[in-house]
Amino acid sequence: MADQSGEHVHWADDGRGQREVFLDGERIDCVTYCDTKVGIAVVAEMPLRCTDGKHIDYRPVWGEINVVPLEGV
């Protein structure tokens, strides 16, 4: 996650609107960050968990990442 610029980097509040994220062809939810060039996404555990009592638990997943913008949203 060194190169944080470019069209291949997406995060929850980057101002580019809502998008669907696919990992190896399967849609994934609760993505907070992804890099399509590197092939990594950071997702919240479902159901949402908080092991330290303060922060939601996230985990990285790797594979072929595709991001599709949702039109009209």
Distance bins in CASP14 RR format, pairs under 12 A and 6 or more apart:
PFRMAT RR
TARGET T0000
AUTHOR 0000-0000-0000
RMODE 2
METHOD distances of the structure
MODEL  1
1 8 0 0 0 0 0 1 0 0 0 0 0
1 9 0 0 0 0 1 0 0 0 0 0 0
1 10 0 0 0 0 0 1 0 0 0 0 0
1 11 0 0 0 0 0 1 0 0 0 0 0
1 32 0 0 0 0 0 1 0 0 0 0 0
1 33 1 0 0 1 0 0 0 0 0 0 0
1 34 0 0 0 0 1 0 0 0 0 0 0
1 35 1 0 0 1 0 0 0 0 0 0 0
1 37 0 0 0 0 0 1 0 0 0 0 0
1 38 1 0 0 1 0 0 0 0 0 0 0
1 39 0 0 0 0 0 1 0 0 0 0 0
1 40 1 0 0 1 0 0 0 0 0 0 0
1 41 0 0 0 0 0 1 0 0 0 0 0
1 42 0 0 0 0 1 0 0 0 0 0 0
1 60 0 0 0 0 1 0 0 0 0 0 0
1 62 0 0 0 0 0 1 0 0 0 0 0
2 9 0 0 0 0 0 1 0 0 0 0 0
2 35 0 0 0 0 1 0 0 0 0 0 0
2 37 0 0 0 0 0 1 0 0 0 0 0
2 38 0 0 0 0 1 0 0 0 0 0 0
2 40 0 0 0 0 0 1 0 0 0 0 0
3 9 1 0 0 1 0 0 0 0 0 0 0
3 35 1 0 0 1 0 0 0 0 0 0 0
3 36 0 0 0 0 0 1 0 0 0 0 0
3 37 1 0 0 1 0 0 0 0 0 0 0
3 38 0 0 0 0 1 0 0 0 0 0 0
3 40 0 0 0 0 0 1 0 0 0 0 0
4 10 0 0 0 0 0 1 0 0 0 0 0
4 11 0 0 0 0 1 0 0 0 0 0 0
4 14 0 0 0 0 0 1 0 0 0 0 0
4 33 0 0 0 0 1 0 0 0 0 0 0
4 34 0 0 0 0 0 1 0 0 0 0 0
4 35 0 0 0 0 1 0 0 0 0 0 0
4 37 0 0 0 0 0 1 0 0 0 0 0
4 38 0 0 0 0 0 1 0 0 0 0 0
5 11 0 0 0 0 0 1 0 0 0 0 0
5 14 0 0 0 0 0 1 0 0 0 0 0
5 35 0 0 0 0 0 1 0 0 0 0 0
5 37 0 0 0 0 0 1 0 0 0 0 0
6 14 0 0 0 0 0 1 0 0 0 0 0
6 16 0 0 0 0 0 1 0 0 0 0 0
6 35 0 0 0 0 1 0 0 0 0 0 0
6 36 0 0 0 0 0 1 0 0 0 0 0
6 37 0 0 0 0 1 0 0 0 0 0 0
6 38 0 0 0 0 0 1 0 0 0 0 0
7 14 0 0 0 0 0 1 0 0 0 0 0
7 16 0 0 0 0 1 0 0 0 0 0 0
7 19 0 0 0 0 0 1 0 0 0 0 0
7 35 0 0 0 0 0 1 0 0 0 0 0
7 36 0 0 0 0 1 0 0 0 0 0 0
7 37 0 0 0 0 1 0 0 0 0 0 0
7 67 0 0 0 0 1 0 0 0 0 0 0
7 69 0 0 0 0 0 1 0 0 0 0 0
8 14 0 0 0 0 0 1 0 0 0 0 0
8 33 0 0 0 0 0 1 0 0 0 0 0
8 34 0 0 0 0 1 0 0 0 0 0 0
8 35 1 0 1 0 0 0 0 0 0 0 0
8 36 1 0 1 0 0 0 0 0 0 0 0
8 37 1 1 0 0 0 0 0 0 0 0 0
8 38 1 0 0 1 0 0 0 0 0 0 0
8 39 0 0 0 0 1 0 0 0 0 0 0
8 40 0 0 0 0 0 1 0 0 0 0 0
8 65 0 0 0 0 1 0 0 0 0 0 0
8 66 0 0 0 0 0 1 0 0 0 0 0
8 67 0 0 0 0 1 0 0 0 0 0 0
9 16 0 0 0 0 0 1 0 0 0 0 0
9 33 1 0 0 1 0 0 0 0 0 0 0
9 34 1 0 0 1 0 0 0 0 0 0 0
9 35 1 0 1 0 0 0 0 0 0 0 0
9 36 1 0 0 1 0 0 0 0 0 0 0
9 37 1 0 0 1 0 0 0 0 0 0 0
9 38 0 0 0 0 1 0 0 0 0 0 0
9 39 0 0 0 0 0 1 0 0 0 0 0
9 40 0 0 0 0 0 1 0 0 0 0 0
9 41 0 0 0 0 0 1 0 0 0 0 0
9 42 0 0 0 0 0 1 0 0 0 0 0
9 65 0 0 0 0 0 1 0 0 0 0 0
9 67 0 0 0 0 1 0 0 0 0 0 0
10 16 1 0 0 1 0 0 0 0 0 0 0
10 17 0 0 0 0 1 0 0 0 0 0 0
10 18 0 0 0 0 0 1 0 0 0 0 0
10 19 1 0 0 1 0 0 0 0 0 0 0
10 20 0 0 0 0 0 1 0 0 0 0 0
10 21 1 0 0 1 0 0 0 0 0 0 0
10 31 1 0 0 1 0 0 0 0 0 0 0
10 32 0 0 0 0 1 0 0 0 0 0 0
10 33 1 0 0 1 0 0 0 0 0 0 0
10 34 1 0 1 0 0 0 0 0 0 0 0
10 35 1 0 0 1 0 0 0 0 0 0 0
10 36 1 0 0 1 0 0 0 0 0 0 0
10 37 0 0 0 0 0 1 0 0 0 0 0
10 38 0 0 0 0 0 1 0 0 0 0 0
10 39 0 0 0 0 0 1 0 0 0 0 0
10 40 0 0 0 0 0 1 0 0 0 0 0
10 41 0 0 0 0 1 0 0 0 0 0 0
10 42 0 0 0 0 0 1 0 0 0 0 0
10 65 0 0 0 0 1 0 0 0 0 0 0
10 66 0 0 0 0 0 1 0 0 0 0 0
10 67 1 0 1 0 0 0 0 0 0 0 0
10 68 0 0 0 0 0 1 0 0 0 0 0
10 69 0 0 0 0 1 0 0 0 0 0 0
11 17 0 0 0 0 0 1 0 0 0 0 0
11 19 0 0 0 0 0 1 0 0 0 0 0
11 21 0 0 0 0 0 1 0 0 0 0 0
11 31 0 0 0 0 1 0 0 0 0 0 0
11 32 1 0 0 1 0 0 0 0 0 0 0
11 33 1 0 1 0 0 0 0 0 0 0 0
11 34 1 0 0 1 0 0 0 0 0 0 0
11 35 0 0 0 0 1 0 0 0 0 0 0
11 41 0 0 0 0 0 1 0 0 0 0 0
11 42 0 0 0 0 1 0 0 0 0 0 0
11 67 0 0 0 0 0 1 0 0 0 0 0
12 18 0 0 0 0 1 0 0 0 0 0 0
12 19 0 0 0 0 0 1 0 0 0 0 0
12 21 0 0 0 0 0 1 0 0 0 0 0
12 30 0 0 0 0 1 0 0 0 0 0 0
12 31 1 0 0 1 0 0 0 0 0 0 0
12 32 1 0 1 0 0 0 0 0 0 0 0
12 33 1 0 0 1 0 0 0 0 0 0 0
12 34 0 0 0 0 1 0 0 0 0 0 0
12 41 0 0 0 0 0 1 0 0 0 0 0
12 42 0 0 0 0 1 0 0 0 0 0 0
12 43 0 0 0 0 0 1 0 0 0 0 0
12 44 0 0 0 0 0 1 0 0 0 0 0
12 58 0 0 0 0 0 1 0 0 0 0 0
13 32 0 0 0 0 1 0 0 0 0 0 0
13 33 0 0 0 0 0 1 0 0 0 0 0
14 31 0 0 0 0 0 1 0 0 0 0 0
14 32 0 0 0 0 0 1 0 0 0 0 0
14 33 0 0 0 0 1 0 0 0 0 0 0
14 34 0 0 0 0 0 1 0 0 0 0 0
14 67 0 0 0 0 0 1 0 0 0 0 0
14 69 0 0 0 0 0 1 0 0 0 0 0
15 69 0 0 0 0 0 1 0 0 0 0 0
16 67 0 0 0 0 1 0 0 0 0 0 0
16 68 0 0 0 0 0 1 0 0 0 0 0
16 69 1 0 0 1 0 0 0 0 0 0 0
16 70 0 0 0 0 0 1 0 0 0 0 0
16 73 0 0 0 0 0 1 0 0 0 0 0
17 67 0 0 0 0 0 1 0 0 0 0 0
17 68 0 0 0 0 0 1 0 0 0 0 0
17 69 1 0 0 1 0 0 0 0 0 0 0
17 70 1 0 0 1 0 0 0 0 0 0 0
17 71 0 0 0 0 0 1 0 0 0 0 0
17 72 0 0 0 0 1 0 0 0 0 0 0
17 73 1 0 0 1 0 0 0 0 0 0 0
18 31 0 0 0 0 0 1 0 0 0 0 0
18 67 0 0 0 0 0 1 0 0 0 0 0
18 68 0 0 0 0 0 1 0 0 0 0 0
18 69 1 0 0 1 0 0 0 0 0 0 0
18 70 1 0 1 0 0 0 0 0 0 0 0
18 71 0 0 0 0 1 0 0 0 0 0 0
18 72 0 0 0 0 1 0 0 0 0 0 0
18 73 1 0 1 0 0 0 0 0 0 0 0
19 27 0 0 0 0 0 1 0 0 0 0 0
19 28 0 0 0 0 0 1 0 0 0 0 0
19 29 0 0 0 0 0 1 0 0 0 0 0
19 31 0 0 0 0 1 0 0 0 0 0 0
19 34 0 0 0 0 1 0 0 0 0 0 0
19 36 0 0 0 0 0 1 0 0 0 0 0
19 41 0 0 0 0 0 1 0 0 0 0 0
19 65 0 0 0 0 0 1 0 0 0 0 0
19 66 0 0 0 0 1 0 0 0 0 0 0
19 67 1 0 1 0 0 0 0 0 0 0 0
19 68 1 0 0 1 0 0 0 0 0 0 0
19 69 1 0 1 0 0 0 0 0 0 0 0
19 70 1 0 0 1 0 0 0 0 0 0 0
19 71 0 0 0 0 0 1 0 0 0 0 0
19 73 0 0 0 0 1 0 0 0 0 0 0
20 26 0 0 0 0 0 1 0 0 0 0 0
20 27 1 0 1 0 0 0 0 0 0 0 0
20 28 0 0 0 0 1 0 0 0 0 0 0
20 29 0 0 0 0 1 0 0 0 0 0 0
20 31 0 0 0 0 1 0 0 0 0 0 0
20 34 0 0 0 0 0 1 0 0 0 0 0
20 41 0 0 0 0 0 1 0 0 0 0 0
20 65 0 0 0 0 0 1 0 0 0 0 0
20 66 0 0 0 0 1 0 0 0 0 0 0
20 67 1 0 0 1 0 0 0 0 0 0 0
20 68 1 0 1 0 0 0 0 0 0 0 0
20 69 0 0 0 0 1 0 0 0 0 0 0
20 70 1 0 0 1 0 0 0 0 0 0 0
20 71 0 0 0 0 0 1 0 0 0 0 0
20 73 0 0 0 0 0 1 0 0 0 0 0
21 27 1 0 0 1 0 0 0 0 0 0 0
21 28 1 0 1 0 0 0 0 0 0 0 0
21 29 0 0 0 0 1 0 0 0 0 0 0
21 30 0 0 0 0 1 0 0 0 0 0 0
21 31 1 0 1 0 0 0 0 0 0 0 0
21 32 0 0 0 0 0 1 0 0 0 0 0
21 33 0 0 0 0 0 1 0 0 0 0 0
21 34 1 0 1 0 0 0 0 0 0 0 0
21 35 0 0 0 0 0 1 0 0 0 0 0
21 36 0 0 0 0 1 0 0 0 0 0 0
21 39 0 0 0 0 0 1 0 0 0 0 0
21 40 0 0 0 0 0 1 0 0 0 0 0
21 41 1 0 0 1 0 0 0 0 0 0 0
21 42 0 0 0 0 0 1 0 0 0 0 0
21 43 0 0 0 0 1 0 0 0 0 0 0
21 61 0 0 0 0 1 0 0 0 0 0 0
21 63 0 0 0 0 0 1 0 0 0 0 0
21 64 0 0 0 0 0 1 0 0 0 0 0
21 65 1 0 0 1 0 0 0 0 0 0 0
21 66 1 0 0 1 0 0 0 0 0 0 0
21 67 1 0 1 0 0 0 0 0 0 0 0
21 68 1 0 0 1 0 0 0 0 0 0 0
21 69 0 0 0 0 0 1 0 0 0 0 0
21 70 0 0 0 0 0 1 0 0 0 0 0
22 28 1 0 0 1 0 0 0 0 0 0 0
22 29 0 0 0 0 0 1 0 0 0 0 0
22 31 0 0 0 0 0 1 0 0 0 0 0
22 34 0 0 0 0 1 0 0 0 0 0 0
22 36 0 0 0 0 1 0 0 0 0 0 0
22 39 0 0 0 0 0 1 0 0 0 0 0
22 41 0 0 0 0 1 0 0 0 0 0 0
22 61 0 0 0 0 0 1 0 0 0 0 0
22 63 0 0 0 0 0 1 0 0 0 0 0
22 64 0 0 0 0 1 0 0 0 0 0 0
22 65 1 0 0 1 0 0 0 0 0 0 0
22 66 1 0 1 0 0 0 0 0 0 0 0
22 67 1 0 0 1 0 0 0 0 0 0 0
22 68 1 0 0 1 0 0 0 0 0 0 0
23 29 0 0 0 0 0 1 0 0 0 0 0
23 31 0 0 0 0 1 0 0 0 0 0 0
23 34 0 0 0 0 1 0 0 0 0 0 0
23 36 0 0 0 0 0 1 0 0 0 0 0
23 39 0 0 0 0 1 0 0 0 0 0 0
23 40 0 0 0 0 1 0 0 0 0 0 0
23 41 1 0 0 1 0 0 0 0 0 0 0
23 42 0 0 0 0 0 1 0 0 0 0 0
23 43 0 0 0 0 1 0 0 0 0 0 0
23 60 0 0 0 0 0 1 0 0 0 0 0
23 61 1 0 1 0 0 0 0 0 0 0 0
23 62 0 0 0 0 1 0 0 0 0 0 0
23 63 1 0 1 0 0 0 0 0 0 0 0
23 64 1 0 0 1 0 0 0 0 0 0 0
23 65 1 0 0 1 0 0 0 0 0 0 0
23 66 0 0 0 0 1 0 0 0 0 0 0
23 67 0 0 0 0 0 1 0 0 0 0 0
24 39 0 0 0 0 0 1 0 0 0 0 0
24 41 0 0 0 0 0 1 0 0 0 0 0
24 61 0 0 0 0 1 0 0 0 0 0 0
24 62 0 0 0 0 1 0 0 0 0 0 0
24 63 1 0 1 0 0 0 0 0 0 0 0
24 64 1 0 1 0 0 0 0 0 0 0 0
24 65 0 0 0 0 1 0 0 0 0 0 0
24 66 0 0 0 0 1 0 0 0 0 0 0
25 63 0 0 0 0 1 0 0 0 0 0 0
25 64 1 0 0 1 0 0 0 0 0 0 0
25 65 0 0 0 0 1 0 0 0 0 0 0
25 66 1 0 0 1 0 0 0 0 0 0 0
25 67 0 0 0 0 0 1 0 0 0 0 0
25 68 0 0 0 0 0 1 0 0 0 0 0
26 41 0 0 0 0 0 1 0 0 0 0 0
26 43 0 0 0 0 0 1 0 0 0 0 0
26 61 0 0 0 0 0 1 0 0 0 0 0
26 63 0 0 0 0 0 1 0 0 0 0 0
26 64 0 0 0 0 0 1 0 0 0 0 0
26 65 0 0 0 0 0 1 0 0 0 0 0
26 66 0 0 0 0 0 1 0 0 0 0 0
27 41 0 0 0 0 0 1 0 0 0 0 0
27 43 0 0 0 0 0 1 0 0 0 0 0
27 65 0 0 0 0 0 1 0 0 0 0 0
27 66 0 0 0 0 1 0 0 0 0 0 0
27 67 0 0 0 0 0 1 0 0 0 0 0
27 68 0 0 0 0 1 0 0 0 0 0 0
27 70 0 0 0 0 0 1 0 0 0 0 0
28 34 0 0 0 0 1 0 0 0 0 0 0
28 40 0 0 0 0 0 1 0 0 0 0 0
28 41 1 0 0 1 0 0 0 0 0 0 0
28 42 0 0 0 0 0 1 0 0 0 0 0
28 43 1 0 1 0 0 0 0 0 0 0 0
28 44 0 0 0 0 0 1 0 0 0 0 0
28 46 0 0 0 0 1 0 0 0 0 0 0
28 59 0 0 0 0 0 1 0 0 0 0 0
28 60 0 0 0 0 0 1 0 0 0 0 0
28 61 1 0 0 1 0 0 0 0 0 0 0
28 62 0 0 0 0 0 1 0 0 0 0 0
28 63 0 0 0 0 0 1 0 0 0 0 0
28 64 0 0 0 0 0 1 0 0 0 0 0
28 65 0 0 0 0 1 0 0 0 0 0 0
28 66 0 0 0 0 0 1 0 0 0 0 0
28 67 0 0 0 0 0 1 0 0 0 0 0
29 41 0 0 0 0 0 1 0 0 0 0 0
29 43 1 0 0 1 0 0 0 0 0 0 0
29 44 0 0 0 0 1 0 0 0 0 0 0
29 45 0 0 0 0 0 1 0 0 0 0 0
29 46 1 0 0 1 0 0 0 0 0 0 0
29 47 0 0 0 0 0 1 0 0 0 0 0
29 48 0 0 0 0 0 1 0 0 0 0 0
29 61 0 0 0 0 0 1 0 0 0 0 0
30 41 0 0 0 0 1 0 0 0 0 0 0
30 42 0 0 0 0 1 0 0 0 0 0 0
30 43 1 0 1 0 0 0 0 0 0 0 0
30 44 1 1 0 0 0 0 0 0 0 0 0
30 45 0 0 0 0 1 0 0 0 0 0 0
30 46 1 0 0 1 0 0 0 0 0 0 0
30 47 0 0 0 0 0 1 0 0 0 0 0
30 48 1 0 0 1 0 0 0 0 0 0 0
30 49 0 0 0 0 0 1 0 0 0 0 0
30 56 0 0 0 0 1 0 0 0 0 0 0
30 57 0 0 0 0 0 1 0 0 0 0 0
30 58 0 0 0 0 1 0 0 0 0 0 0
30 59 0 0 0 0 0 1 0 0 0 0 0
30 61 0 0 0 0 0 1 0 0 0 0 0
31 40 0 0 0 0 0 1 0 0 0 0 0
31 41 1 0 1 0 0 0 0 0 0 0 0
31 42 1 0 0 1 0 0 0 0 0 0 0
31 43 1 0 1 0 0 0 0 0 0 0 0
31 44 0 0 0 0 1 0 0 0 0 0 0
31 46 0 0 0 0 0 1 0 0 0 0 0
31 58 0 0 0 0 1 0 0 0 0 0 0
31 59 0 0 0 0 0 1 0 0 0 0 0
31 60 0 0 0 0 0 1 0 0 0 0 0
31 61 0 0 0 0 1 0 0 0 0 0 0
31 65 0 0 0 0 1 0 0 0 0 0 0
31 66 0 0 0 0 0 1 0 0 0 0 0
31 67 0 0 0 0 1 0 0 0 0 0 0
32 40 0 0 0 0 0 1 0 0 0 0 0
32 41 0 0 0 0 1 0 0 0 0 0 0
32 42 1 0 1 0 0 0 0 0 0 0 0
32 43 1 0 0 1 0 0 0 0 0 0 0
32 44 1 0 0 1 0 0 0 0 0 0 0
32 45 0 0 0 0 0 1 0 0 0 0 0
32 55 0 0 0 0 0 1 0 0 0 0 0
32 56 0 0 0 0 1 0 0 0 0 0 0
32 57 0 0 0 0 0 1 0 0 0 0 0
32 58 1 0 0 1 0 0 0 0 0 0 0
32 59 0 0 0 0 0 1 0 0 0 0 0
32 60 0 0 0 0 0 1 0 0 0 0 0
32 61 0 0 0 0 0 1 0 0 0 0 0
33 39 0 0 0 0 0 1 0 0 0 0 0
33 40 0 0 0 0 1 0 0 0 0 0 0
33 41 1 0 0 1 0 0 0 0 0 0 0
33 42 1 0 1 0 0 0 0 0 0 0 0
33 43 0 0 0 0 1 0 0 0 0 0 0
33 44 0 0 0 0 0 1 0 0 0 0 0
33 58 0 0 0 0 1 0 0 0 0 0 0
33 59 0 0 0 0 0 1 0 0 0 0 0
33 60 0 0 0 0 1 0 0 0 0 0 0
33 61 0 0 0 0 0 1 0 0 0 0 0
33 65 0 0 0 0 0 1 0 0 0 0 0
33 67 0 0 0 0 0 1 0 0 0 0 0
34 40 1 0 0 1 0 0 0 0 0 0 0
34 41 1 1 0 0 0 0 0 0 0 0 0
34 42 1 0 0 1 0 0 0 0 0 0 0
34 43 0 0 0 0 1 0 0 0 0 0 0
34 58 0 0 0 0 0 1 0 0 0 0 0
34 60 0 0 0 0 1 0 0 0 0 0 0
34 61 0 0 0 0 1 0 0 0 0 0 0
34 62 0 0 0 0 0 1 0 0 0 0 0
34 63 0 0 0 0 0 1 0 0 0 0 0
34 64 0 0 0 0 0 1 0 0 0 0 0
34 65 1 0 1 0 0 0 0 0 0 0 0
34 66 0 0 0 0 1 0 0 0 0 0 0
34 67 1 0 0 1 0 0 0 0 0 0 0
34 68 0 0 0 0 0 1 0 0 0 0 0
35 41 1 0 0 1 0 0 0 0 0 0 0
35 42 0 0 0 0 1 0 0 0 0 0 0
35 60 0 0 0 0 0 1 0 0 0 0 0
35 61 0 0 0 0 0 1 0 0 0 0 0
35 62 0 0 0 0 0 1 0 0 0 0 0
35 63 0 0 0 0 0 1 0 0 0 0 0
35 64 0 0 0 0 0 1 0 0 0 0 0
35 65 1 0 0 1 0 0 0 0 0 0 0
35 67 0 0 0 0 1 0 0 0 0 0 0
36 62 0 0 0 0 0 1 0 0 0 0 0
36 63 0 0 0 0 1 0 0 0 0 0 0
36 64 0 0 0 0 1 0 0 0 0 0 0
36 65 1 0 1 0 0 0 0 0 0 0 0
36 66 1 0 0 1 0 0 0 0 0 0 0
36 67 1 0 0 1 0 0 0 0 0 0 0
36 68 0 0 0 0 0 1 0 0 0 0 0
37 63 0 0 0 0 0 1 0 0 0 0 0
37 64 0 0 0 0 0 1 0 0 0 0 0
37 65 0 0 0 0 1 0 0 0 0 0 0
37 66 0 0 0 0 0 1 0 0 0 0 0
37 67 0 0 0 0 0 1 0 0 0 0 0
38 60 0 0 0 0 0 1 0 0 0 0 0
38 61 0 0 0 0 0 1 0 0 0 0 0
38 62 0 0 0 0 1 0 0 0 0 0 0
38 63 0 0 0 0 1 0 0 0 0 0 0
38 64 0 0 0 0 0 1 0 0 0 0 0
38 65 0 0 0 0 1 0 0 0 0 0 0
39 60 0 0 0 0 1 0 0 0 0 0 0
39 61 0 0 0 0 1 0 0 0 0 0 0
39 62 1 0 1 0 0 0 0 0 0 0 0
39 63 1 0 1 0 0 0 0 0 0 0 0
39 64 1 0 0 1 0 0 0 0 0 0 0
39 65 1 0 1 0 0 0 0 0 0 0 0
39 66 0 0 0 0 1 0 0 0 0 0 0
39 67 0 0 0 0 0 1 0 0 0 0 0
40 58 0 0 0 0 0 1 0 0 0 0 0
40 59 0 0 0 0 0 1 0 0 0 0 0
40 60 1 0 1 0 0 0 0 0 0 0 0
40 61 1 0 0 1 0 0 0 0 0 0 0
40 62 1 0 1 0 0 0 0 0 0 0 0
40 63 1 0 0 1 0 0 0 0 0 0 0
40 64 0 0 0 0 0 1 0 0 0 0 0
40 65 1 0 0 1 0 0 0 0 0 0 0
41 58 0 0 0 0 0 1 0 0 0 0 0
41 59 0 0 0 0 1 0 0 0 0 0 0
41 60 1 0 0 1 0 0 0 0 0 0 0
41 61 1 0 1 0 0 0 0 0 0 0 0
41 62 1 0 0 1 0 0 0 0 0 0 0
41 63 0 0 0 0 1 0 0 0 0 0 0
41 64 0 0 0 0 0 1 0 0 0 0 0
41 65 1 0 1 0 0 0 0 0 0 0 0
41 66 0 0 0 0 0 1 0 0 0 0 0
41 67 0 0 0 0 1 0 0 0 0 0 0
42 56 0 0 0 0 0 1 0 0 0 0 0
42 57 0 0 0 0 0 1 0 0 0 0 0
42 58 1 0 1 0 0 0 0 0 0 0 0
42 59 1 0 0 1 0 0 0 0 0 0 0
42 60 1 0 1 0 0 0 0 0 0 0 0
42 61 1 0 0 1 0 0 0 0 0 0 0
42 62 0 0 0 0 0 1 0 0 0 0 0
42 65 0 0 0 0 0 1 0 0 0 0 0
43 56 0 0 0 0 0 1 0 0 0 0 0
43 57 0 0 0 0 0 1 0 0 0 0 0
43 58 1 0 0 1 0 0 0 0 0 0 0
43 59 1 0 0 1 0 0 0 0 0 0 0
43 60 1 0 0 1 0 0 0 0 0 0 0
43 61 1 0 1 0 0 0 0 0 0 0 0
43 62 0 0 0 0 0 1 0 0 0 0 0
43 65 0 0 0 0 0 1 0 0 0 0 0
44 50 0 0 0 0 0 1 0 0 0 0 0
44 55 0 0 0 0 0 1 0 0 0 0 0
44 56 1 0 1 0 0 0 0 0 0 0 0
44 57 1 0 0 1 0 0 0 0 0 0 0
44 58 1 0 1 0 0 0 0 0 0 0 0
44 59 0 0 0 0 1 0 0 0 0 0 0
44 60 0 0 0 0 0 1 0 0 0 0 0
44 61 0 0 0 0 0 1 0 0 0 0 0
45 51 0 0 0 0 1 0 0 0 0 0 0
45 55 0 0 0 0 0 1 0 0 0 0 0
45 56 1 0 0 1 0 0 0 0 0 0 0
45 57 1 0 1 0 0 0 0 0 0 0 0
45 58 1 0 0 1 0 0 0 0 0 0 0
45 59 1 0 0 1 0 0 0 0 0 0 0
45 60 0 0 0 0 0 1 0 0 0 0 0
45 61 0 0 0 0 0 1 0 0 0 0 0
46 56 0 0 0 0 0 1 0 0 0 0 0
46 57 0 0 0 0 0 1 0 0 0 0 0
46 58 0 0 0 0 0 1 0 0 0 0 0
46 59 0 0 0 0 0 1 0 0 0 0 0
47 56 0 0 0 0 0 1 0 0 0 0 0
47 57 0 0 0 0 0 1 0 0 0 0 0
48 55 0 0 0 0 0 1 0 0 0 0 0
48 56 1 0 1 0 0 0 0 0 0 0 0
48 57 1 0 0 1 0 0 0 0 0 0 0
48 58 0 0 0 0 0 1 0 0 0 0 0
49 55 0 0 0 0 0 1 0 0 0 0 0
49 56 1 0 0 1 0 0 0 0 0 0 0
49 57 1 0 1 0 0 0 0 0 0 0 0
49 58 0 0 0 0 1 0 0 0 0 0 0
49 59 0 0 0 0 0 1 0 0 0 0 0
50 56 1 0 1 0 0 0 0 0 0 0 0
50 57 1 0 0 1 0 0 0 0 0 0 0
50 58 0 0 0 0 0 1 0 0 0 0 0
51 57 1 0 1 0 0 0 0 0 0 0 0
51 58 0 0 0 0 0 1 0 0 0 0 0
51 59 0 0 0 0 0 1 0 0 0 0 0
END
